[in-house]
Amino acid sequence: MQQLNLRIPYRNAEGRRQYILFPGIEDISADTEEIKLKAVSDCGLPVSYYVKSGPAVVEGDILRITDIPVRAKLPIMITVVAWQYGIEGKVRTAEPVERKFFLGI
């Protein structure tokens, strides 16, 4: 067994404050394959995403729906988070913004 050491930087707390504008995501049908994510930073910095829960993965600004588990009951909630780290000493880390929607409506 090997030890893993990850260094996760602290939030940027100095500099210009920034906010993420992330429009809501409408519920989708079970045959939807992908959704374009449209969050922006009010500072113009690139926004990143991750899937907090649900059968999906993020590739850039595209949310791809993965295989729905065989015994899953529809609808299934998916939660996506938009985040932006900022620029050290210049732009603060933005508060992450979550969006929840249902697959299989």
N, C-alpha and C positions, 0 to 999 in steps of 0.2 A: 504494500500500500504506500502511495506517495502523498505527501502533504501538498496542499494547494494554497498558495498565498496570493490573494487578490488585493490590490491597492485601489480602493474606490475613493476618488477625490471628494472633498467636502464641497458643499454648495458655494458658489460665488456669492458673497454677501456685500461686495463693494461695487460701486459703479452705477450706471444707469439702470433703473428698474425696467423689466420687460414683462409683457403679458402675452399669452398664447390665445389666439382666437381660433376656436375649433368648432365649426358648425355641427349641429346634431346629425346623427346618421339615422335615416329612416329604416324601419323594419324591412326585411327582405324575404323573398321566397326561398325555399330549400334548393332550388336549381340555380341560384345565383353563384357565380364562380369567383368574382372579385369586385372590389369597391375601391374607387380612388379616394384617398384621404386628403382633406383640404385645409389643414391647420396652417396658420401663419403666425409668426412672431411680429409684434408691433415694432420691433427693432430691425426687421428685415433679415434676421438670421435664420438659417435652415432649421426646420423642426423635425425631430425624430419621433418614432412611434414604437410601441410594443403592445402585444396582446396580453392583457392581465388575466382574462379567462375566456374560454370558449374555443371551438374548433376552427382556428384561423391562425395564419402567420402573416407577418409584415415583410414586404420586400420593397424597400424605398418608401414610396407614398402609396403603394398598392396593398390592400388587405385582401389576401387570398383565403377563401374558405377551404378548409381541409375536409377530409372524409368525416361524415357524421357517424358517430358510433352506432352500431347496429341496433342496440336496445334503447337508444336515446328517444326521449319523448319530446316531440316538437310542441311549441317553439323552444329554442335554446337561446339563452342570453349570451351575447358576446360583449366583452368590455375591452375597449382600446384606449390607450393612454398616449397623449402627445406631450413631449417634453423638449426643453432646450436648455443646455448647460450654461450658455453665456460665454463671455470672454473675461478672463481673469483681470480684475482691476478696472475693467471698462463697462461690462454689462453683467448684471446679476443673473443668477439662475432663475428661470421662470417657474412659477408654480405649475406642476403637471396638471393637465386637464383630461378628465375621463369622459368617454362617451359610451353609453350602453344602448344596445339595440337587440332586436330578436330576429333569429334565423328561423324560417319555416312558418311564416305568417301567411 
